[in-house]
Amino acid sequence: MTNFLPAGIINDTILEIQAKSCQLQKELAQQNLYNVKQGLKEIEELAVELAMFLEKLSCQPLIFTGSGTTEEVIRRLEWALTFSEEIDPIEYYRYMEQVRKEAK
């Protein structure tokens, strides 16, 4: 298990808010004020839920701008943590090899 959380939920919520905003612009152009009011409530709820999610984290999310996929970066960070936690990196490597073999 990892302590690193890909930020997909944040991206998904932002895309949902963007899509809802586009929909509301169309509703506004058609003067469907009730739908606009309901849509604004939905956007507010999405924003509050995202803010509550972020607030529950023990620290602010970090954005890594270097190379590598999310999975590669998480593996590198977990590897670095093994050193900081004074775990023998060779033993950790052997353990991970065993886990991979058992997963096959």
N, C-alpha and C positions, 0 to 999 in steps of 0.2 A: 504494500500500500504506500501511496505517496502523500506527502503534505502539500504538493503543488497542484493547483487547480487551474486548468486551462480556462481562459476568460470567455469561452463560447457563450455562456449565459448572458454576459454583458453585451456582446455583439448582437446576439439574437434579440435582446430587448431593445437595443437602439434601432435595429432594423424594423422591429414591430412598431416602434414609435414613429419612425419615418414613414412607414406604409400608412399608418393611421392618419398622419398629418396630410399626406397626399389625398387620402379619401375625404378628409374634412374640407380640403380646399374645393373639391368637386361639389360636396354638399353645400358649402357656402355659396358657390357660384349659382346653384339651383335654389338658393334661399331656403334650404331645409334646416331651419334653425334648431328644431328639436334634435335632429340627428347630429348637428354640430355640437350642441350642448352635451349629448350623450358621449360623443367621441372625445370631447375634451375631458370628461370624467374618466374615460378609459385611459387616456394618455397620462392623466394625473396618477391613476392607480398603478400603471406600469412604472412610472418614475419613482413613486413611493416604495414599491416592492423592490426595485433595483437598489434604491438608497438603503433600505433595511438590510438587504442581502450584503451590501458592501460594509455596512456598519457592524455586522456580526463577525466580520473577519478580524483576526487578531492584529493585522497590520494592513496598510493600504496595498492594493495590488501593484505589482511591478510590471513594467513593460520592457522586454528584452529586445534590443534593436540589432543584435548581432545575427550571425548566420545560423542556420539549422532549423529543423522543424520543431514544433512544440515538444514532441516526444524526445527528440535528441537533446534538447536543452534541459528538459526535466531529468533525463538520465545523467547529464553532466552535473547538474546541481545536486542530485542525490549522491553521486560519486564524491563530490567535494564535501558534502556533509559527513560522509563516512570518515573522512580524515579529521574533521573538526570534532567529531564525537569520539575520537580515539579508538575507532574500530580498525582492526588490521585490514588494510585494503586488499591484501592477497586473500585473506579468509572471506572477505565480502565477495570478491571476484569468483572464488570457488563456489560459494553459496549461490550466486546468481547463475553460474553455469549449471549447477545441479537443478535449480528451479527451471531453467530453460529445457533441460533434458527431460525432466518429469512432465513438462507441459506438452511435449510432443507425443 
